Amino acid sequence: MSTSASARLQAEHKLQRIGLVSDSALAHLAAEDLLTELLDRVRQVLRSDTAAVLLLEPGGRELVAVAARGIETEVAQGVRVPVGKGFAGQVVARREPVQLQRVDSTTVVNRLLWEKGLQTLLGVPLLVGGEAMGVLHVGSLSPREFTPEDVELLQLAADRIALAAHAQRSKAERAAAAELQRSLLPTQLPVVPGIELAARYVPGDEGAIAGDWYDVFLLPNGWLGVVIGDVVGHGLPAAIVMGRMRSALRAFALEGGDPAEVLANLDRKMQHFEPGMMATVLYALIEPNFERLHVSSAGHLVPVQGREGERARLLDVAVDPPIGALRDVRRRVTVAEMPPGSVVCFYTDGLVERRGVALDDKLDRLCGVVHPAQAQTVCADVMAELIGEDTPDDDVALLTVRRQNGADVGPLELTVPAVPESLKEVRSAMRRWLTVVDASADATADLLVAVGEATSNAVEHAYGPAGGVVKVRLELRGQDVIATVCDEGRWRPPRGENRGRGTLLMHRCGDEVRIDHRPQGTEVMIRRTIGPAE
């Protein structure tokens, strides 16, 4: 055979080998199938006995086996290799091919490789944008030396695998981050008589998930907690940190203390367990009578308040360093009045920060659109003015809180499980509602007793072990409160002696009481004038 013919055959052979690992048909395979198919082709082209892929774990300290052919136990046993250690660890640390002619405990961390009987190993890094994300290696049961052409082919396959793995990981992280964020944002805001709540959340450009979040919760002492925050970064890492911060802040809030103390505890916790992270967080507490708002800001944009008869303004809140920025920060609390009808707007920077636009200009526009209207209306107006038809570059979280006027307070409607623990929730909600409608102290006390007895009776007598629900409704008609307590069960006779005094208490505390036992349940109606006692 002539020299030129031999060269031509060698070139054709090389092209065939390249074609096996760069076949365009591979692009139509799912990521898992692609890895398996490519590893099989790599073994065929390089005449190797094993092939495996290891990817860097989040944090970049260890490689974990995710796919293997000829040495499947590497994946089954969850093999991990520290970066910089052994064969695979050296490949990813050096970001260049590594070939071993000796495979034993002195050169390889993964004992499965020498227990398999491998004599020679060749590994190349998986690179995306110059960054290493893993290793592709092949092994031979007989001594051999891989050629430069073999190295080139293996690197070609590694590049294909790296792109597929990167795309799969990015897609999985986006889906996980979105699901995590959806699970942590409130599915519904709490029902707080006398307060209106509304919120909006919009992902940034291309749906990238960041660490923005908001939260609203009632505390056992009757105060209402309001939180809004923004973790620095994007994607799954930011969403994970956000979730941890939300849970930690709730726990510290339950322990008590003013907003500054809660944020100080949160800062210590995050700096110890999440070193290097940073976030802005604003935590506010609204007094049980809604008259004042206590605010502490860890680097977060201050709220905007709209009052009746005035232009909205930024609250004069002291802004301290963000969470994770400095150690031993002395945090401060600002107290602001919340007159009836006023609205407070909390938000993240995605609402007001735009490239080429001064922040002060956007904040001025925000103040121009916030007004003392229903919370949902304010949310809609703010989003229309500051977002409009544009897709924001960053996530936007918006939360509005409005203190209702007595004149626009609607009925209180509660549906609670028929268990003794629900009585506390009913009393707390009633107390707030009666405060808003300006019920006298005597009327409030009487209604709490009367409705409490009706609810207790429903809990005790209406249902058997299967349980059920109790519905409580309070409505203001002129100077009268009409309270209705309903169940859907069949009443059982009183248990024990000296029972049945609840009905007597209801009649003593109410101006009018009606009890209607029906086949489909019992309804108790209590009417009480809420004006001052004569």
C-alpha positions, 0 to 999 in steps of 0.5 A: 500500500502506498504511503498516500493511501495509508495516510488517507486510510488513517485520516478516514479512520480518524474521521470515523472515530471523531464522528462517533463522539460528535454525531449530531444525532446525539443532540436529540437524546435526553441527558441521561441517555446521552451520557450512557451512549457517549460512554459506550462510544468512547469505550468503542473508539478508544478500545477501553474497558471502562469509562466514567463521568464524575461531576463537581458537587455544589461548593466545588470540593468533591467530585461524585460519580454520576455515570459509568460503563464497565465499572457501574459500581462507581455510581452505585456506591456513590464514589466521591473524590476530593478535588486535588486528591488522587487521579480524578481530583488531579485532573479537575484541579490541573484542568488538563489531561492526566494519564496513569501507567500505575493504578494503585493506592498510591496514585488513586483515591477510588479503590474500585479502580485498582480492585477492578484490575485497571492498569492504565487510566486516562482522564480529561476535564469537563470544561465550560467557559474555562471552568472545570465542572468534572472529569471524564476518564477511561481505563484499560485492564491491560498496560497500554499508552494512550496516544495524543489522538486518543487524548484529543478524542476523549477531550472532544467527548468530554466537551460534549458531555460538559455542555450537556451536563451544564445544560441539565444542571442549569435546567434542574437548578432553575426548576428546583429554585423556582419550586423552592421559592414557590414553596417558601413564599406565602401561598396566602396571606393571613386574615387579620381583621382590621388589616388589608394585605396584598402582594406581588412577586415577579421573576426577573428577565428570562425567569431567573430566580433570585433570593427575593422573598416576603413574609407575614405572620401573626405572633402569639402576643398579637403583634403582626410580623412583616418581612421583606428581603433580598439575598445577593445572588441568583439561582438555586444557591440564593433560593436555598439561603433565602429559605434558611433565612426565612425559617431562622427569622421566624424562629427568632421572631417567636422567641420575642424581642424587637425587630433589631434584636431579631435581625441581630440574631439572624445576622449571627446565625447566618454569618456562622453557618453561611459565611460569605453570604449577604442579604438585605432584610427589613423586619417590621412589627405592627402593634396589636391595635395597629396604631404604630409600626416598629421597623428595623432595616438591614441594608434594605430599601425603606418602606413608602407610606401613604396617608389620607390627605398627604402625598406618600413619603419614604418613612424615616427609617434608620438603615443599618448594614446588610446581613452578613456584611459586618460583625457585631452591628448595633441595629436600630428600631424606628417607630412610625405611626399608622393612622386609620386608612394609611398604606405602607408599601414594602418592596425589593430593589427590582421594583425601583432599580434600572440601568441608566435611571437614578434611584431617587427618580424611581423612588419619587415615582413610587411615592407618587403612585402609593396612595391610601386605597385598598391594598390590592389596588395599590399593588396594581397601581404600583406595578402598572407605574413602575413595571408596566409592560417591561420585564424587570431585570431583577426579581420584584417582590412587593407587599402592601399593608393597609390599616382599615378605617372602621367604616370600611371593615367588612364582616369577620368570617372564620372557618376553623377545625372543631378542636379546642386549640381553635378557640384561641384563634377565634378569640384573637381574631374577634378581639382585633375586629371588635377593636376596629369597629370601636366596640366598647370594652363591655360589649367586647368582653360580652361577645368574647364570652358568648361566641366563645361558649357557642364555639366551645359547644360546637367543638364538644358536641357537634362531631365525633372522632372524625371531627369537622369545622366550625364557622364563625361570622361577625357582622356590624349592623348599625350599632349591633354586632350579629355573631353567628356560629355554625357547625355541620354535625349532629349534637351529642348529649352533654357528658358529665354533670353540671353541664349546659351552662354555656347557653345561660352565659350566652343569654346573659352576655347577648341582647338576643340569642337564637339557637337553631338545631337542624338535621344538617347542623346547628346555628347560634345567632347572638346580637349585641349592641357595641355602644358604651354601657348605660 
